[in-house]
Every structure is written in structure tokens, then in C-alpha cells.
Amino acid sequence: MSQGKTSKPETPIADDLRGLGRLAVDGVSGITDLVEAMHAAITHLPAVVGKPAPTTTTGLSGFVYRRVRGVTRLVGSGLDASLSRLAPLLGSSPPSPPREAVRAAANGVLGDHLEASGNPLAIGMQFRRDGRPLPLARKPLAARLPQAGGKLLVLVHGLCMHDQQWSYGGHDHGQALARDLGYTPVYLRYNSGRHISTNGREFARSLEKLVKAWPVPVEEITLLCHSMGGLVARSALDHALNARLAWPELPQRIVFLGTPHHGAPLERAGSWADLLIGISPYSAPLVRLGKIRSAGIQDLRHGNVRDTDWQDRDGDGRADGRSPLPLPAAIAAYAIAVSTQQARKGNEGALRGDGLVPLASALGEHHDPDFDLRIPSPRRWVGYGINHLEMLGSAEVYARILHWLRSPENS
């Protein structure tokens, strides 16, 4: 059900090449920093365990490392300038699914760095349909969506993903809800490597513009969120309420699919690996390899949704620095969690999660009542034999979403 579908905009090939070139230069510079730090630590033997070792060298060694960095920057600048001049000759091409998937994954892992360094591969936040951005002005938006209705559905993807990956195994929850319940779906695309609170703030403001530009009066807003997308949506709601934006005053529902409300243990394991490596001053430089995880990934450690959640006291993010953030009482919230195991009577408490997110975290449950999201039991559901990604195309998951949204008064 595509309205106003046209060909996808083309992307300059030179932009991709420039982006990859900058990453290569950054990589060489980073490895140089790492090698010099190891060199400095070793040449300052012995050192006291726990005491920081120098991270730079002096004399001839320091000169060599500085020269390597200088030559790397010079080559990188020349390559970037050359590709900019060659852009008209290289032409453009429509973004292919593999290219979009790789770019989304790179943004998930390095997105904060890509944005900070001005890399052309960095993804900007957009609302999209059919793989194309939507304008946030009434007339052009009406031209793109001539059959837009008052039931707005916003789909928010997860880490390392993009808007078109809601299509899974030939099924798209958004298109199915448009067909079955008359929703008008739009898909948010964002840089999932940025802090969740940063994306939430921008999402809140962008949704305000979208609602104002919508071709017809918006009657209700439903947010359908996968994984990290649920945290971004919760952050957006918090910001919108604090900023007194208009869109939270509309009737709203939010459906969470595998959202790590209270964190993902794989990210926490990574943080403790950093701690163990960093105990010795000689292995401490290797901690930099662990820091390749973006701000967005590190926010998944505990489920950070506010700036103050990750601006913790010790600065390393290992402690859970969150403050309780209950769901707004006026918003009907629903949570779907899945397990890769098959259900067996009597072992519900021992079930694993979906491979990434534990069941309790996905359901918003917490041992501390202040952090428990208190989603009512009829609005929580657990599916079995399904992994984290498969819930995007699962017929069982869709049936549950459809049931809730079709008869919300009974759920």
C-alpha cells in the first residue's frame, strides 16, 4: 500500500568513498595511538599496578609517531579533496539494500564518531516511506501521501538497522496495519550510534513538526518500536512532556518489541571486560579497542534514556546511573518479549530471552518497584521459539499487535 511511490533518490558514489576513506584514516591514526601507548607503557617499566602509565613517547620515538600521524592526515586530506573534485565524474547510484544495511550497521557501531567527524556516512534523522524521506511541510507531504488518514503509525527501528528493515521475510508490520486497521505508517530512520537521549530529543521535535504538517488532523499516534527504538521513543516522550510539546496531548499507544528497558547483558559483559583489561597499566591501552562501541551501544548497558542516565558519577558507565522514569499514565503501553526456547510448563522462570534481551527487561519488569514500568498483564505477551530479529516477521507477534490495536479497550 504505497502512496505517491516514485524512484529512490540517488546517492553520490563519491560520498561513500569519502566516508570510507575518512574511516580508514581514522583507523590508521587510532592504531598509531594504540601502538604508541603500548610502547610508552613498556618503556616505563616497572610501574605500580593501578597507576596510569604514560600514553605518549618522547625523543626519536615520539617524532616517528608524530610523523606517521601527520602523513596519514595529509594523505587523508588529499584523498578527500580528490574525491570531491571527481564527484561529477563518478556519478550517483540508487542506494541498494546491501549498501543501506552496511551503512546502518556502521552507524550503530561508530555513529557518534561518524557524526562528530562530519563523515558523509553518518545518517541524519528522517521520517521515510518507501525508502525515501518525507518532507515536513503540509503541501509536499500531502502530495507524497495523498491518502493519509488521521491514525498515524510511527515505526522506530533498533540498533544497527534502518527503516526498510521492517520488511522481514516478506512481511511488514506497518504495511499490514495499514491494510487491516487503516493506519498510515511512516518509518523513522536515525543514527543508532548516537546517545539514545540525543536521538530521543530530536525525535520529539521532529514528530512535533510531522504532526503539524500532517495533511489531515491527527486523531491518534501509535508508536511501534523494535529493540533500541523503544528506548528512543521513551526518551522522546520524556523530552516532549518536559518541553510541553503538543503531540503528547493526542491519544497515544506504544508497542514495544524486544526493548531492553533495563539493559542488555551482552553490553554489560563488554564493559566488565574493559575493566579487567584496564587493571594493569601495560594492558590498559587495549581498553581503547573496547571503546569502539558507540554511545548508543553503551546506553544499552542499563537502558539509558536521559542525559543524566549516562552522565554518571564515576564517568565510566559501569554503574547504573539511571533515575526512575515511569511511563506516562495517559499512554497505553504494550510489551512483547520473545524467547528462543520453546515453552515448557513449569520452567517459565528459567527461560532465556531472545538472544539479546532478557524476558524481564523486555517486559519492563524490575526488582525495584520504582523502576518497574508496571505494564498491565493483559498488555504483556511472551512468544516462544522466536529470536530478536524474527519478531519483525513473526505471524504470532503480528497477531498479538493486531489484537491489541484492534480492541484496545479489552486489553
N, C-alpha and C positions, 0 to 999 in steps of 0.2 A: 504494500500500500504506500507507494511513493508519490508525493505530490510535487509537481514542478521539478521533476528529476532531469538533470542535464549532465553533460560530461564533467568529469572531475577536473579541477584546476591543475595546471601543470606546475611542476617544481623544477627550478633551475638546477641542472646537474652540477654546476659549479658550486652551489651552496653545500651540497652533500660532500663534495670533495674538499672544500674548505673546512667544513666541520670535522671531517675525518683527519685532515692534515693537522688541525689545531690539537685534536686529541693525541695524535702521535707525538707532537712537540711537547705537550704537557706530560705525556708518559715518559719520554726521554728525560725531561727535567726532573720529574719525580723520582725516577730510578737513580739519577745522579745524586739527588739529595739523600736518598736512602744509602747509597754506597758510601758517600762522604761521612754520613753519621756513623755508619759501622766502622769506617776507617778511624774516625776520631775516637770512638769508644775503645777500640782495640789498642790504639797507640797511647792511651792514657791509663793503661793497666798499672797497678791494681786499683780498683775502685770499691767503695763500700756499697754493699747490696742495698738497693733502695735509693741511693744517691744518684741524681741525674748526671750522666756523662756529657761531655761537650758534643755538639751536633755538627760543628764545622772544624775544618783543619786549617793550619797556618802554613806559612812558608811556601815552598815549591808545590806541595800537595794542594794547598788551598788555591794557588794560582791555576793549577791544572783544572781543578773542578770549576773554577770561575770561567775559564776559557771554554770548557765544554758547554756550560750553560749559555754563554754568550754566542757561540757558534750555533747552538740549537735554536736560540731565539732569532738569530739572523736568517737562518735557513727557513724557519717557520714564517717569518715576515715576508721574505721573498716569495715563498710558495703561495701565501695568501694573496699577495698583490698580483702575482701572475695569473692565478685562477680568476681573480676579479676581472682582469682585463680580457681573459679568454671566455668569460661567461657568454657573450653573444654568439661565439663560435660553437661552444659546447651545446647550446640549446637547452631545451627543457623536455621533461617527460612526465606523464601522469604517474602519481605515486602508486606503486604496486603494493599488494598485500604483504609480501616479504619485507619490502623496504619500510613500510609503516610499522610492522611488528618489531623489526630491529631497532628502529628509531625510538619506539615506545619503551622497549627494554633498556636501551641505553639511557633514556631519561629516568627510568626507575632507579637505575644503579648510580648514575652520575648527574642526575638532573640539576641538582643545586649548583654543581661546578659548571655545567654547561651554561646555565643562566648567568652565573656570576662572571664567567669569562666571555660572555657575548657570543658563544658558539652558535653558528647557524642551525645546528641540530637540536637546539633547545626548543621544546614545544610550548607554545603560548596557549592560554586557556581560551576555549571557544565552545559555543553550542553548535552542534552539527546535525545534519540529516543527509543520508545517502553519501557519506564521506566528504561532504562539503560544508564549509562554515555558514552559519545563519547570520544575516545582518540583524543588528539590534535597533532598527528603525521601522516604524509601522508599515509604510508603503512597500518597501522592498521585502519585508518579512511576509506581508500578505501575498506578494507576488510569488514568493518561494513556497508558501504553504496556503494555497487558495482554499483548502477545505479544513483549515484549522478550526478546532472546536474549543469549548470552554474547559474541558478536562485535560489539563496539562500534565504530562508524564515526563519526568526528567530522569534519565538513566545515568548513573555515575559509576564508571569502571574502577577497577582496582589497580594495584601496583604493577608497573611494567606493562600495562595494557593500554589500549586506545578504544575509541568509540565504536569502530567497526567490529571489534572482537566480541560484541554482544551477540553476534551471529555465530552460533556454535552448533555444528552438526546439522545445519540446515534449519535451525530454529532460532528465533529472536524473540525474547520475552516482550520487547517493546512493540514489535510489529504484531505479535499475537494479541496483545492487549488492545491495540488499535482495532484489530479485526473483531474481537469478542466483546469489548466493552466501550468502544468508541473513544478511547484516549487518543490524544495527539502526542506522539513521542518525540522528544528531542534528546540528543546524546551529548553529554559533556565530555570534552577532551581536555586533559590537563597534564602538566609535568608532574608525575608522581614521585619524583626525587626531591621536590621541594618539601619544606616542613608542611605537615598536614594543616597546621593553623594558618599558614600563609595561603595555601590553596583554599581553605575554608573562607577566609576573609574575602578573597577575590571572587569565589563562587557566590557568596552572599550578595555582593554588589552587582555581579553580572546577572544574577537571577532577578534582582530588582529592575534592571534595565529591560530584561526579556519580558517580564510581566507588563511593564508599561508599554512596550512596543507590540504586544500580542495583538493580532488582528481583530479579535473579539474579546469581550470581557472574560477574564479568567474566573471560573466558578470554583475550581479546586486545584490543588497541586499535590501530586503524588511523586515521591522520590523513591526510585528503585535503585538500590546501591549494592554493589558487589565488593566484598573484602574491604580494602582501604577506603573505597568510595563511601562506605557508611560512616567512617570517622570524619572524612571531609564534609559530609552532609551535616553531621552533628556539630562540627566546628562552625559551619556556615549558619546554622540555626542559632547558635550561641552568639555569634557576632551580629547577626541580623536583629536579634532581640535587644542586645545591648545598644546597638546603633539606632534602634527604633525604625528600622526599615518597614515598608508597608507589606511585603509579601507574606510574612508570618501571620498576618491577620486573616488570611484566607484559610478556608477549610483545608487541612493537610493530613496526609498519611505518609508514612515512611516505612519501606520494607527493606530489611537488612538481610543480605545473603552472605553468610560466612564472614561477617565483620568481626575483627579481633578487638572487641570493645575493651578488653582488659589485657591485650597484648598477645604476642605470638612467641612461643618458647624458642623457636629457632633463632630469632634475633637476640633474645636474651643469652642464649648459648654463645653467640658470636661475641657479645660484649664481655663475657667472663673469659673467653679465650684471649681477648685483648689484655685483660687484667693480668692473667697468668704470664703472658709473654713479657709484659712490662715490668715484672718484678726485678729482673736483672738489668743493670744498666747496659750490658752488652747486647742483650736481645731486644731492648726497648725500641730501637729504630724499626724493628719488624712490625711494631704495632701500627705503623703507617699503612701497611698492607691491609690491615683490617678496617682502616678508616675509609676505604674506598666505598663503603656502604654510605649511601646518600642520607641526607637529613630525613627524608621521607621513610626510608627503611628503618632508621634508628628510632623514629617515632613509633614504629610498630612494636618496639620492645615492651612498652607498657600500655599502648593505646593512647598516646598523647593527642589532645585535640585543641588545647590552648597554648599560647606562647609561654605562659608560666609553667606549663607541664614539663617542657623540655629545658627551661631556664632554671634548672635545679641548683641546689646549694653547692654541691661539690663540682659541678660543671662537667662531669664525665658521663652523665646519663644512666649510670648503673642503678641508682636509687630511683624508686617510683616517686616522682615529684608531683604527681597529679593531685588536684583537689577534686572533690566530688562534682559531677556535672549530671544532674538528673535530666531525664527527657522532659520537655515541656508538657504540662498536663493536658493542654488543648490538642496535642498532636497524637493521633492513633499510630502506635508503632507496632511492627510485626518483625519477628526474628526467625530466620531459618538457619539451622545448623545441620551439617551432614557428617556422617561417619563412613570411613572406607570399609568398616566391618558390617557384616550382616547382623541384624537384630537377633538377640537370643534372650529368651525370657529369663529374668533374674540377674543379667550381667550388665544392665544399663549403666551402672556406676563405673564399670571398668572399660567402657567403650572409648576407643580412640576418636580423635576428631577427623577432620577431612584431609589430613596430611600436612596441613599448615596451621590451622586454627583449632584449639581445643573446643569441645562442645560448650562448656560453661562460658567461655569467653564469647563465643558466637551468640549465645542466648542472653548475654548481658548479665549473667549471674556472678555474684561476688560474695565472699565470706563476710565482708564488711558491709552492713546494710546501707551505709552512706554511699557506697559505690555501686551497689546493685541497681540496675536500670528498672527493675520491677515491671517488666513487660508481662501482662497478664497471661496466664497459662493457655487460654484459647488462642492467643496470638503468637504462640511459640510452637515450632514444629521441628522434628528431627527426622531426617531421611537417612536411609541405610544403603550401603553399597555404592556410594557416590563420593567422588573426591571434590576438591576445592574448585576446579575448573568445570567439571562435569555438571555442576548445578546450573551453569548457564544454558545448557541444552536439555536438562532433565525434564521429562514429561511429568514426573511426580512433583517436582519443585514448581513447575508452572501451574499444575492443577491446584496446588495449595495457594499460590499467589492469586489465581483466578477466584478461588473460593472466598478468600478474604476480601478482595476488592469488589466482588460482585455483591456480597452481603455483609458489609462491614458492621451493620447493627447487630448481627448474630454472632460475631466473632469476638 
